């Protein structure tokens, strides 16, 4: 198998993508929670609930994305062992 010369940049890109997903998702959840609290007078429960749920979902996404990346690296390592 041909070595991927762009691997470090692929890993950096994945890390940046996960960070951006985290920041945008949590930021959106905070804004939505505050808006719901202001509209329905439920402060602080809308903010807390929405932010907590989105945080859990983002952590699940990051976990699965990281596991997928680790499995890909492991598969490439096994292919390299068999190619030699």
PyMOL Python script that loads the backbone (N, CA, C, O; Angstrom):
from pymol import cmd

cmd.read_pdbstr("""\
ATOM      1  N   UNK A   1       0.833  -1.184   0.000  1.00  0.00           N
ATOM      2  CA  UNK A   1       0.000   0.000   0.000  1.00  0.00           C
ATOM      3  C   UNK A   1       0.878   1.247   0.000  1.00  0.00           C
ATOM      4  O   UNK A   1       1.908   1.302   0.672  1.00  0.00           O
ATOM      5  N   UNK A   2       0.458   2.226  -0.751  1.00  0.00           N
ATOM      6  CA  UNK A   2       1.211   3.469  -0.856  1.00  0.00           C
ATOM      7  C   UNK A   2       0.996   4.319   0.399  1.00  0.00           C
ATOM      8  O   UNK A   2      -0.131   4.506   0.856  1.00  0.00           O
ATOM      9  N   UNK A   3       2.094   4.823   0.937  1.00  0.00           N
ATOM     10  CA  UNK A   3       2.009   5.685   2.116  1.00  0.00           C
ATOM     11  C   UNK A   3       1.338   7.006   1.731  1.00  0.00           C
ATOM     12  O   UNK A   3       1.636   7.587   0.687  1.00  0.00           O
ATOM     13  N   UNK A   4       0.439   7.460   2.582  1.00  0.00           N
ATOM     14  CA  UNK A   4      -0.245   8.725   2.362  1.00  0.00           C
ATOM     15  C   UNK A   4       0.613   9.849   2.933  1.00  0.00           C
ATOM     16  O   UNK A   4       0.770   9.966   4.149  1.00  0.00           O
ATOM     17  N   UNK A   5       1.166  10.672   2.048  1.00  0.00           N
ATOM     18  CA  UNK A   5       2.043  11.754   2.495  1.00  0.00           C
ATOM     19  C   UNK A   5       1.257  12.876   3.176  1.00  0.00           C
ATOM     20  O   UNK A   5       1.833  13.709   3.877  1.00  0.00           O
ATOM     21  N   UNK A   6      -0.049  12.892   2.966  1.00  0.00           N
ATOM     22  CA  UNK A   6      -0.881  13.942   3.555  1.00  0.00           C
ATOM     23  C   UNK A   6      -1.487  13.524   4.891  1.00  0.00           C
ATOM     24  O   UNK A   6      -2.348  14.225   5.423  1.00  0.00           O
ATOM     25  N   UNK A   7      -1.046  12.383   5.443  1.00  0.00           N
ATOM     26  CA  UNK A   7      -1.666  11.885   6.674  1.00  0.00           C
ATOM     27  C   UNK A   7      -1.647  12.900   7.812  1.00  0.00           C
ATOM     28  O   UNK A   7      -2.680  13.086   8.455  1.00  0.00           O
ATOM     29  N   UNK A   8      -0.533  13.564   8.095  1.00  0.00           N
ATOM     30  CA  UNK A   8      -0.600  14.521   9.216  1.00  0.00           C
ATOM     31  C   UNK A   8      -1.655  15.594   8.980  1.00  0.00           C
ATOM     32  O   UNK A   8      -2.338  16.009   9.917  1.00  0.00           O
ATOM     33  N   UNK A   9      -1.792  16.045   7.739  1.00  0.00           N
ATOM     34  CA  UNK A   9      -2.771  17.092   7.449  1.00  0.00           C
ATOM     35  C   UNK A   9      -4.193  16.549   7.509  1.00  0.00           C
ATOM     36  O   UNK A   9      -5.122  17.282   7.846  1.00  0.00           O
ATOM     37  N   UNK A  10      -4.371  15.281   7.186  1.00  0.00           N
ATOM     38  CA  UNK A  10      -5.687  14.656   7.320  1.00  0.00           C
ATOM     39  C   UNK A  10      -6.086  14.605   8.789  1.00  0.00           C
ATOM     40  O   UNK A  10      -7.235  14.885   9.132  1.00  0.00           O
ATOM     41  N   UNK A  11      -5.151  14.253   9.650  1.00  0.00           N
ATOM     42  CA  UNK A  11      -5.432  14.204  11.088  1.00  0.00           C
ATOM     43  C   UNK A  11      -5.733  15.601  11.630  1.00  0.00           C
ATOM     44  O   UNK A  11      -6.642  15.766  12.444  1.00  0.00           O
ATOM     45  N   UNK A  12      -4.989  16.591  11.189  1.00  0.00           N
ATOM     46  CA  UNK A  12      -5.232  17.977  11.617  1.00  0.00           C
ATOM     47  C   UNK A  12      -6.608  18.426  11.151  1.00  0.00           C
ATOM     48  O   UNK A  12      -7.348  19.063  11.901  1.00  0.00           O
ATOM     49  N   UNK A  13      -6.948  18.093   9.908  1.00  0.00           N
ATOM     50  CA  UNK A  13      -8.256  18.458   9.362  1.00  0.00           C
ATOM     51  C   UNK A  13      -9.382  17.825  10.177  1.00  0.00           C
ATOM     52  O   UNK A  13     -10.384  18.481  10.464  1.00  0.00           O
ATOM     53  N   UNK A  14      -9.225  16.561  10.549  1.00  0.00           N
ATOM     54  CA  UNK A  14     -10.235  15.874  11.352  1.00  0.00           C
ATOM     55  C   UNK A  14     -10.372  16.531  12.720  1.00  0.00           C
ATOM     56  O   UNK A  14     -11.487  16.721  13.206  1.00  0.00           O
ATOM     57  N   UNK A  15      -9.260  16.878  13.341  1.00  0.00           N
ATOM     58  CA  UNK A  15      -9.296  17.521  14.659  1.00  0.00           C
ATOM     59  C   UNK A  15      -9.972  18.889  14.579  1.00  0.00           C
ATOM     60  O   UNK A  15     -10.774  19.234  15.447  1.00  0.00           O
ATOM     61  N   UNK A  16      -9.661  19.656  13.561  1.00  0.00           N
ATOM     62  CA  UNK A  16     -10.268  20.971  13.396  1.00  0.00           C
ATOM     63  C   UNK A  16     -11.768  20.830  13.149  1.00  0.00           C
ATOM     64  O   UNK A  16     -12.567  21.588  13.699  1.00  0.00           O
ATOM     65  N   UNK A  17     -12.147  19.856  12.321  1.00  0.00           N
ATOM     66  CA  UNK A  17     -13.560  19.626  12.035  1.00  0.00           C
ATOM     67  C   UNK A  17     -14.324  19.280  13.299  1.00  0.00           C
ATOM     68  O   UNK A  17     -15.415  19.803  13.529  1.00  0.00           O
ATOM     69  N   UNK A  18     -13.760  18.399  14.127  1.00  0.00           N
ATOM     70  CA  UNK A  18     -14.437  18.038  15.380  1.00  0.00           C
ATOM     71  C   UNK A  18     -14.545  19.237  16.313  1.00  0.00           C
ATOM     72  O   UNK A  18     -15.561  19.402  16.988  1.00  0.00           O
ATOM     73  N   UNK A  19     -13.522  20.070  16.359  1.00  0.00           N
ATOM     74  CA  UNK A  19     -13.572  21.271  17.190  1.00  0.00           C
ATOM     75  C   UNK A  19     -14.627  22.251  16.723  1.00  0.00           C
ATOM     76  O   UNK A  19     -15.353  22.833  17.528  1.00  0.00           O
ATOM     77  N   UNK A  20     -14.706  22.428  15.408  1.00  0.00           N
ATOM     78  CA  UNK A  20     -15.708  23.343  14.856  1.00  0.00           C
ATOM     79  C   UNK A  20     -17.114  22.812  15.114  1.00  0.00           C
ATOM     80  O   UNK A  20     -18.007  23.576  15.478  1.00  0.00           O
ATOM     81  N   UNK A  21     -17.316  21.516  14.930  1.00  0.00           N
ATOM     82  CA  UNK A  21     -18.628  20.912  15.213  1.00  0.00           C
ATOM     83  C   UNK A  21     -18.997  21.150  16.675  1.00  0.00           C
ATOM     84  O   UNK A  21     -20.140  21.495  16.976  1.00  0.00           O
ATOM     85  N   UNK A  22     -18.048  20.969  17.575  1.00  0.00           N
ATOM     86  CA  UNK A  22     -18.302  21.169  19.007  1.00  0.00           C
ATOM     87  C   UNK A  22     -18.701  22.617  19.294  1.00  0.00           C
ATOM     88  O   UNK A  22     -19.712  22.869  19.949  1.00  0.00           O
ATOM     89  N   UNK A  23     -17.914  23.554  18.808  1.00  0.00           N
ATOM     90  CA  UNK A  23     -18.158  24.974  19.113  1.00  0.00           C
ATOM     91  C   UNK A  23     -19.485  25.446  18.528  1.00  0.00           C
ATOM     92  O   UNK A  23     -20.263  26.111  19.213  1.00  0.00           O
ATOM     93  N   UNK A  24     -19.748  25.107  17.262  1.00  0.00           N
ATOM     94  CA  UNK A  24     -20.981  25.564  16.620  1.00  0.00           C
ATOM     95  C   UNK A  24     -22.201  24.919  17.274  1.00  0.00           C
ATOM     96  O   UNK A  24     -23.209  25.586  17.508  1.00  0.00           O
ATOM     97  N   UNK A  25     -22.109  23.629  17.568  1.00  0.00           N
ATOM     98  CA  UNK A  25     -23.246  22.935  18.178  1.00  0.00           C
ATOM     99  C   UNK A  25     -23.566  23.471  19.568  1.00  0.00           C
ATOM    100  O   UNK A  25     -24.725  23.752  19.875  1.00  0.00           O
ATOM    101  N   UNK A  26     -22.558  23.613  20.399  1.00  0.00           N
ATOM    102  CA  UNK A  26     -22.787  24.118  21.758  1.00  0.00           C
ATOM    103  C   UNK A  26     -23.231  25.584  21.715  1.00  0.00           C
ATOM    104  O   UNK A  26     -24.120  25.987  22.465  1.00  0.00           O
ATOM    105  N   UNK A  27     -22.616  26.370  20.846  1.00  0.00           N
ATOM    106  CA  UNK A  27     -23.027  27.768  20.711  1.00  0.00           C
ATOM    107  C   UNK A  27     -24.481  27.888  20.263  1.00  0.00           C
ATOM    108  O   UNK A  27     -25.234  28.705  20.793  1.00  0.00           O
ATOM    109  N   UNK A  28     -24.870  27.076  19.291  1.00  0.00           N
ATOM    110  CA  UNK A  28     -26.263  27.079  18.838  1.00  0.00           C
ATOM    111  C   UNK A  28     -27.216  26.628  19.932  1.00  0.00           C
ATOM    112  O   UNK A  28     -28.310  27.174  20.075  1.00  0.00           O
ATOM    113  N   UNK A  29     -26.800  25.631  20.704  1.00  0.00           N
ATOM    114  CA  UNK A  29     -27.639  25.143  21.803  1.00  0.00           C
ATOM    115  C   UNK A  29     -27.830  26.215  22.869  1.00  0.00           C
ATOM    116  O   UNK A  29     -28.927  26.377  23.404  1.00  0.00           O
ATOM    117  N   UNK A  30     -26.769  26.942  23.172  1.00  0.00           N
ATOM    118  CA  UNK A  30     -26.859  28.017  24.162  1.00  0.00           C
ATOM    119  C   UNK A  30     -27.833  29.089  23.679  1.00  0.00           C
ATOM    120  O   UNK A  30     -28.696  29.540  24.433  1.00  0.00           O
ATOM    121  N   UNK A  31     -27.688  29.491  22.425  1.00  0.00           N
ATOM    122  CA  UNK A  31     -28.587  30.516  21.887  1.00  0.00           C
ATOM    123  C   UNK A  31     -30.034  30.034  21.851  1.00  0.00           C
ATOM    124  O   UNK A  31     -30.943  30.777  22.219  1.00  0.00           O
ATOM    125  N   UNK A  32     -30.254  28.798  21.411  1.00  0.00           N
ATOM    126  CA  UNK A  32     -31.606  28.246  21.364  1.00  0.00           C
ATOM    127  C   UNK A  32     -32.201  28.141  22.762  1.00  0.00           C
ATOM    128  O   UNK A  32     -33.365  28.486  22.970  1.00  0.00           O
ATOM    129  N   UNK A  33     -31.414  27.669  23.717  1.00  0.00           N
ATOM    130  CA  UNK A  33     -31.900  27.551  25.089  1.00  0.00           C
ATOM    131  C   UNK A  33     -32.273  28.888  25.694  1.00  0.00           C
ATOM    132  O   UNK A  33     -33.294  29.011  26.370  1.00  0.00           O
ATOM    133  N   UNK A  34     -31.442  29.888  25.450  1.00  0.00           N
ATOM    134  CA  UNK A  34     -31.752  31.227  25.977  1.00  0.00           C
ATOM    135  C   UNK A  34     -32.997  31.798  25.321  1.00  0.00           C
ATOM    136  O   UNK A  34     -33.818  32.432  25.985  1.00  0.00           O
ATOM    137  N   UNK A  35     -33.143  31.575  24.010  1.00  0.00           N
ATOM    138  CA  UNK A  35     -34.318  32.063  23.288  1.00  0.00           C
ATOM    139  C   UNK A  35     -35.585  31.391  23.830  1.00  0.00           C
ATOM    140  O   UNK A  35     -36.593  32.055  24.074  1.00  0.00           O
ATOM    141  N   UNK A  36     -35.520  30.056  24.016  1.00  0.00           N
ATOM    142  CA  UNK A  36     -36.681  29.346  24.562  1.00  0.00           C
ATOM    143  C   UNK A  36     -37.033  29.842  25.964  1.00  0.00           C
ATOM    144  O   UNK A  36     -38.207  30.005  26.294  1.00  0.00           O
ATOM    145  N   UNK A  37     -36.019  30.079  26.779  1.00  0.00           N
ATOM    146  CA  UNK A  37     -36.264  30.599  28.127  1.00  0.00           C
ATOM    147  C   UNK A  37     -36.921  31.973  28.082  1.00  0.00           C
ATOM    148  O   UNK A  37     -37.843  32.245  28.851  1.00  0.00           O
ATOM    149  N   UNK A  38     -36.457  32.837  27.192  1.00  0.00           N
ATOM    150  CA  UNK A  38     -37.028  34.176  27.084  1.00  0.00           C
ATOM    151  C   UNK A  38     -38.461  34.114  26.556  1.00  0.00           C
ATOM    152  O   UNK A  38     -39.323  34.866  27.009  1.00  0.00           O
ATOM    153  N   UNK A  39     -38.711  33.236  25.619  1.00  0.00           N
ATOM    154  CA  UNK A  39     -40.041  33.148  24.997  1.00  0.00           C
ATOM    155  C   UNK A  39     -41.076  32.536  25.942  1.00  0.00           C
ATOM    156  O   UNK A  39     -42.208  33.014  26.015  1.00  0.00           O
ATOM    157  N   UNK A  40     -40.695  31.486  26.661  1.00  0.00           N
ATOM    158  CA  UNK A  40     -41.655  30.763  27.486  1.00  0.00           C
ATOM    159  C   UNK A  40     -41.487  31.001  28.991  1.00  0.00           C
ATOM    160  O   UNK A  40     -42.254  30.466  29.792  1.00  0.00           O
ATOM    161  N   UNK A  41     -40.500  31.789  29.373  1.00  0.00           N
ATOM    162  CA  UNK A  41     -40.300  32.111  30.782  1.00  0.00           C
ATOM    163  C   UNK A  41     -39.901  30.910  31.633  1.00  0.00           C
ATOM    164  O   UNK A  41     -40.334  30.782  32.778  1.00  0.00           O
ATOM    165  N   UNK A  42     -39.081  30.039  31.074  1.00  0.00           N
ATOM    166  CA  UNK A  42     -38.682  28.823  31.778  1.00  0.00           C
ATOM    167  C   UNK A  42     -37.251  28.869  32.300  1.00  0.00           C
ATOM    168  O   UNK A  42     -36.678  27.831  32.630  1.00  0.00           O
ATOM    169  N   UNK A  43     -36.676  30.054  32.376  1.00  0.00           N
ATOM    170  CA  UNK A  43     -35.267  30.185  32.748  1.00  0.00           C
ATOM    171  C   UNK A  43     -34.978  29.482  34.055  1.00  0.00           C
ATOM    172  O   UNK A  43     -35.790  29.583  34.975  1.00  0.00           O
ATOM    173  N   UNK A  44     -33.907  28.800  34.188  1.00  0.00           N
ATOM    174  CA  UNK A  44     -32.838  28.465  33.246  1.00  0.00           C
ATOM    175  C   UNK A  44     -32.999  27.080  32.613  1.00  0.00           C
ATOM    176  O   UNK A  44     -32.050  26.561  32.025  1.00  0.00           O
ATOM    177  N   UNK A  45     -34.181  26.478  32.724  1.00  0.00           N
ATOM    178  CA  UNK A  45     -34.324  25.072  32.358  1.00  0.00           C
ATOM    179  C   UNK A  45     -34.191  24.800  30.868  1.00  0.00           C
ATOM    180  O   UNK A  45     -33.638  23.767  30.492  1.00  0.00           O
ATOM    181  N   UNK A  46     -34.667  25.671  30.021  1.00  0.00           N
ATOM    182  CA  UNK A  46     -34.499  25.471  28.578  1.00  0.00           C
ATOM    183  C   UNK A  46     -33.025  25.499  28.202  1.00  0.00           C
ATOM    184  O   UNK A  46     -32.545  24.646  27.456  1.00  0.00           O
ATOM    185  N   UNK A  47     -32.323  26.482  28.725  1.00  0.00           N
ATOM    186  CA  UNK A  47     -30.884  26.616  28.475  1.00  0.00           C
ATOM    187  C   UNK A  47     -30.124  25.376  28.939  1.00  0.00           C
ATOM    188  O   UNK A  47     -29.314  24.824  28.195  1.00  0.00           O
ATOM    189  N   UNK A  48     -30.385  24.944  30.157  1.00  0.00           N
ATOM    190  CA  UNK A  48     -29.677  23.796  30.726  1.00  0.00           C
ATOM    191  C   UNK A  48     -30.000  22.527  29.951  1.00  0.00           C
ATOM    192  O   UNK A  48     -29.097  21.765  29.606  1.00  0.00           O
ATOM    193  N   UNK A  49     -31.270  22.296  29.677  1.00  0.00           N
ATOM    194  CA  UNK A  49     -31.692  21.069  29.009  1.00  0.00           C
ATOM    195  C   UNK A  49     -31.139  20.969  27.592  1.00  0.00           C
ATOM    196  O   UNK A  49     -30.551  19.950  27.228  1.00  0.00           O
ATOM    197  N   UNK A  50     -31.321  22.007  26.796  1.00  0.00           N
ATOM    198  CA  UNK A  50     -30.863  21.989  25.403  1.00  0.00           C
ATOM    199  C   UNK A  50     -29.341  21.863  25.352  1.00  0.00           C
ATOM    200  O   UNK A  50     -28.811  21.066  24.577  1.00  0.00           O
ATOM    201  N   UNK A  51     -28.644  22.634  26.163  1.00  0.00           N
ATOM    202  CA  UNK A  51     -27.182  22.584  26.153  1.00  0.00           C
ATOM    203  C   UNK A  51     -26.673  21.208  26.575  1.00  0.00           C
ATOM    204  O   UNK A  51     -25.730  20.691  25.975  1.00  0.00           O
ATOM    205  N   UNK A  52     -27.275  20.616  27.585  1.00  0.00           N
ATOM    206  CA  UNK A  52     -26.865  19.289  28.047  1.00  0.00           C
ATOM    207  C   UNK A  52     -27.107  18.235  26.963  1.00  0.00           C
ATOM    208  O   UNK A  52     -26.227  17.418  26.692  1.00  0.00           O
ATOM    209  N   UNK A  53     -28.278  18.245  26.348  1.00  0.00           N
ATOM    210  CA  UNK A  53     -28.585  17.266  25.303  1.00  0.00           C
ATOM    211  C   UNK A  53     -27.646  17.391  24.109  1.00  0.00           C
ATOM    212  O   UNK A  53     -27.162  16.385  23.590  1.00  0.00           O
ATOM    213  N   UNK A  54     -27.389  18.609  23.677  1.00  0.00           N
ATOM    214  CA  UNK A  54     -26.490  18.810  22.538  1.00  0.00           C
ATOM    215  C   UNK A  54     -25.068  18.407  22.916  1.00  0.00           C
ATOM    216  O   UNK A  54     -24.356  17.830  22.094  1.00  0.00           O
ATOM    217  N   UNK A  55     -24.647  18.697  24.130  1.00  0.00           N
ATOM    218  CA  UNK A  55     -23.319  18.288  24.577  1.00  0.00           C
ATOM    219  C   UNK A  55     -23.176  16.770  24.503  1.00  0.00           C
ATOM    220  O   UNK A  55     -22.164  16.267  24.016  1.00  0.00           O
ATOM    221  N   UNK A  56     -24.174  16.042  24.980  1.00  0.00           N
ATOM    222  CA  UNK A  56     -24.135  14.572  24.938  1.00  0.00           C
ATOM    223  C   UNK A  56     -24.075  14.092  23.493  1.00  0.00           C
ATOM    224  O   UNK A  56     -23.283  13.204  23.176  1.00  0.00           O
ATOM    225  N   UNK A  57     -24.888  14.657  22.616  1.00  0.00           N
ATOM    226  CA  UNK A  57     -24.889  14.251  21.204  1.00  0.00           C
ATOM    227  C   UNK A  57     -23.549  14.539  20.529  1.00  0.00           C
ATOM    228  O   UNK A  57     -23.065  13.723  19.745  1.00  0.00           O
ATOM    229  N   UNK A  58     -22.954  15.677  20.823  1.00  0.00           N
ATOM    230  CA  UNK A  58     -21.657  16.017  20.239  1.00  0.00           C
ATOM    231  C   UNK A  58     -20.570  15.077  20.758  1.00  0.00           C
ATOM    232  O   UNK A  58     -19.691  14.673  19.996  1.00  0.00           O
ATOM    233  N   UNK A  59     -20.618  14.732  22.024  1.00  0.00           N
ATOM    234  CA  UNK A  59     -19.634  13.789  22.570  1.00  0.00           C
ATOM    235  C   UNK A  59     -19.775  12.412  21.915  1.00  0.00           C
ATOM    236  O   UNK A  59     -18.771  11.751  21.652  1.00  0.00           O
ATOM    237  N   UNK A  60     -21.001  11.977  21.653  1.00  0.00           N
ATOM    238  CA  UNK A  60     -21.221  10.705  20.963  1.00  0.00           C
ATOM    239  C   UNK A  60     -20.655  10.783  19.550  1.00  0.00           C
ATOM    240  O   UNK A  60     -19.995   9.849  19.095  1.00  0.00           O
ATOM    241  N   UNK A  61     -20.909  11.893  18.852  1.00  0.00           N
ATOM    242  CA  UNK A  61     -20.383  12.078  17.494  1.00  0.00           C
ATOM    243  C   UNK A  61     -18.852  12.028  17.498  1.00  0.00           C
ATOM    244  O   UNK A  61     -18.251  11.330  16.682  1.00  0.00           O
ATOM    245  N   UNK A  62     -18.233  12.755  18.401  1.00  0.00           N
ATOM    246  CA  UNK A  62     -16.770  12.800  18.459  1.00  0.00           C
ATOM    247  C   UNK A  62     -16.207  11.424  18.806  1.00  0.00           C
ATOM    248  O   UNK A  62     -15.175  11.026  18.266  1.00  0.00           O
ATOM    249  N   UNK A  63     -16.870  10.700  19.696  1.00  0.00           N
ATOM    250  CA  UNK A  63     -16.413   9.357  20.058  1.00  0.00           C
ATOM    251  C   UNK A  63     -16.437   8.429  18.851  1.00  0.00           C
ATOM    252  O   UNK A  63     -15.450   7.750  18.569  1.00  0.00           O
ATOM    253  N   UNK A  64     -17.559   8.395  18.139  1.00  0.00           N
ATOM    254  CA  UNK A  64     -17.654   7.515  16.969  1.00  0.00           C
ATOM    255  C   UNK A  64     -16.699   7.932  15.860  1.00  0.00           C
ATOM    256  O   UNK A  64     -16.119   7.074  15.194  1.00  0.00           O
ATOM    257  N   UNK A  65     -16.527   9.219  15.650  1.00  0.00           N
ATOM    258  CA  UNK A  65     -15.597   9.710  14.632  1.00  0.00           C
ATOM    259  C   UNK A  65     -14.164   9.316  14.994  1.00  0.00           C
ATOM    260  O   UNK A  65     -13.394   8.914  14.121  1.00  0.00           O
ATOM    261  N   UNK A  66     -13.802   9.429  16.271  1.00  0.00           N
ATOM    262  CA  UNK A  66     -12.462   9.051  16.721  1.00  0.00           C
ATOM    263  C   UNK A  66     -12.237   7.553  16.590  1.00  0.00           C
ATOM    264  O   UNK A  66     -11.172   7.123  16.147  1.00  0.00           O
ATOM    265  N   UNK A  67     -13.234   6.751  16.971  1.00  0.00           N
ATOM    266  CA  UNK A  67     -13.119   5.304  16.823  1.00  0.00           C
ATOM    267  C   UNK A  67     -12.966   4.903  15.357  1.00  0.00           C
ATOM    268  O   UNK A  67     -12.184   4.009  15.034  1.00  0.00           O
ATOM    269  N   UNK A  68     -13.708   5.561  14.476  1.00  0.00           N
ATOM    270  CA  UNK A  68     -13.596   5.283  13.049  1.00  0.00           C
ATOM    271  C   UNK A  68     -12.195   5.610  12.540  1.00  0.00           C
ATOM    272  O   UNK A  68     -11.623   4.845  11.763  1.00  0.00           O
ATOM    273  N   UNK A  69     -11.639   6.741  12.974  1.00  0.00           N
ATOM    274  CA  UNK A  69     -10.291   7.129  12.560  1.00  0.00           C
ATOM    275  C   UNK A  69      -9.249   6.146  13.100  1.00  0.00           C
ATOM    276  O   UNK A  69      -8.311   5.791  12.386  1.00  0.00           O
ATOM    277  N   UNK A  70      -9.403   5.705  14.347  1.00  0.00           N
ATOM    278  CA  UNK A  70      -8.460   4.736  14.920  1.00  0.00           C
ATOM    279  C   UNK A  70      -8.542   3.399  14.192  1.00  0.00           C
ATOM    280  O   UNK A  70      -7.516   2.762  13.951  1.00  0.00           O
ATOM    281  N   UNK A  71      -9.751   2.970  13.839  1.00  0.00           N
ATOM    282  CA  UNK A  71      -9.899   1.724  13.080  1.00  0.00           C
ATOM    283  C   UNK A  71      -9.275   1.833  11.698  1.00  0.00           C
ATOM    284  O   UNK A  71      -8.676   0.874  11.210  1.00  0.00           O
ATOM    285  N   UNK A  72      -9.410   2.984  11.066  1.00  0.00           N
ATOM    286  CA  UNK A  72      -8.797   3.204   9.758  1.00  0.00           C
ATOM    287  C   UNK A  72      -7.274   3.132   9.860  1.00  0.00           C
ATOM    288  O   UNK A  72      -6.627   2.519   9.012  1.00  0.00           O
ATOM    289  N   UNK A  73      -6.709   3.740  10.873  1.00  0.00           N
ATOM    290  CA  UNK A  73      -5.259   3.706  11.074  1.00  0.00           C
ATOM    291  C   UNK A  73      -4.802   2.277  11.340  1.00  0.00           C
ATOM    292  O   UNK A  73      -3.767   1.850  10.828  1.00  0.00           O
ATOM    293  N   UNK A  74      -5.569   1.535  12.137  1.00  0.00           N
ATOM    294  CA  UNK A  74      -5.220   0.148  12.437  1.00  0.00           C
ATOM    295  C   UNK A  74      -5.277  -0.718  11.174  1.00  0.00           C
ATOM    296  O   UNK A  74      -4.394  -1.547  10.953  1.00  0.00           O
ATOM    297  N   UNK A  75      -6.304  -0.532  10.353  1.00  0.00           N
ATOM    298  CA  UNK A  75      -6.414  -1.294   9.097  1.00  0.00           C
ATOM    299  C   UNK A  75      -5.236  -0.999   8.173  1.00  0.00           C
ATOM    300  O   UNK A  75      -4.684  -1.908   7.553  1.00  0.00           O
ATOM    301  N   UNK A  76      -4.857   0.268   8.085  1.00  0.00           N
ATOM    302  CA  UNK A  76      -3.727   0.634   7.231  1.00  0.00           C
ATOM    303  C   UNK A  76      -2.433   0.025   7.760  1.00  0.00           C
ATOM    304  O   UNK A  76      -1.574  -0.386   6.981  1.00  0.00           O
ATOM    305  N   UNK A  77      -2.294  -0.032   9.085  1.00  0.00           N
ATOM    306  CA  UNK A  77      -1.114  -0.662   9.669  1.00  0.00           C
ATOM    307  C   UNK A  77      -1.058  -2.150   9.366  1.00  0.00           C
ATOM    308  O   UNK A  77       0.006  -2.691   9.064  1.00  0.00           O
ATOM    309  N   UNK A  78      -2.211  -2.812   9.447  1.00  0.00           N
ATOM    310  CA  UNK A  78      -2.265  -4.248   9.124  1.00  0.00           C
ATOM    311  C   UNK A  78      -1.957  -4.478   7.646  1.00  0.00           C
ATOM    312  O   UNK A  78      -1.264  -5.436   7.305  1.00  0.00           O
ATOM    313  N   UNK A  79      -2.457  -3.623   6.776  1.00  0.00           N
ATOM    314  CA  UNK A  79      -2.178  -3.761   5.338  1.00  0.00           C
ATOM    315  C   UNK A  79      -0.690  -3.565   5.054  1.00  0.00           C
ATOM    316  O   UNK A  79      -0.123  -4.244   4.199  1.00  0.00           O
ATOM    317  N   UNK A  80      -0.065  -2.638   5.771  1.00  0.00           N
ATOM    318  CA  UNK A  80       1.365  -2.405   5.601  1.00  0.00           C
ATOM    319  C   UNK A  80       2.176  -3.628   6.049  1.00  0.00           C
ATOM    320  O   UNK A  80       3.175  -3.972   5.417  1.00  0.00           O
ATOM    321  N   UNK A  81       1.753  -4.283   7.134  1.00  0.00           N
ATOM    322  CA  UNK A  81       2.453  -5.489   7.615  1.00  0.00           C
ATOM    323  C   UNK A  81       2.355  -6.608   6.599  1.00  0.00           C
ATOM    324  O   UNK A  81       3.329  -7.322   6.362  1.00  0.00           O
ATOM    325  N   UNK A  82       1.180  -6.768   5.993  1.00  0.00           N
ATOM    326  CA  UNK A  82       0.987  -7.843   5.029  1.00  0.00           C
ATOM    327  C   UNK A  82       1.662  -7.556   3.695  1.00  0.00           C
ATOM    328  O   UNK A  82       1.997  -8.481   2.955  1.00  0.00           O
ATOM    329  N   UNK A  83       1.863  -6.279   3.385  1.00  0.00           N
ATOM    330  CA  UNK A  83       2.504  -5.906   2.118  1.00  0.00           C
ATOM    331  C   UNK A  83       3.999  -6.164   2.148  1.00  0.00           C
ATOM    332  O   UNK A  83       4.620  -6.310   1.095  1.00  0.00           O
ATOM    333  N   UNK A  84       4.586  -6.222   3.327  1.00  0.00           N
ATOM    334  CA  UNK A  84       6.037  -6.378   3.429  1.00  0.00           C
ATOM    335  C   UNK A  84       6.439  -7.782   3.337  1.00  0.00           C
ATOM    336  O   UNK A  84       7.629  -8.090   3.404  1.00  0.00           O
TER     337      UNK A  84
END
""", "prot")
cmd.dss("prot")
cmd.show_as("cartoon", "prot")
cmd.util.cbc("prot")
cmd.orient("prot")
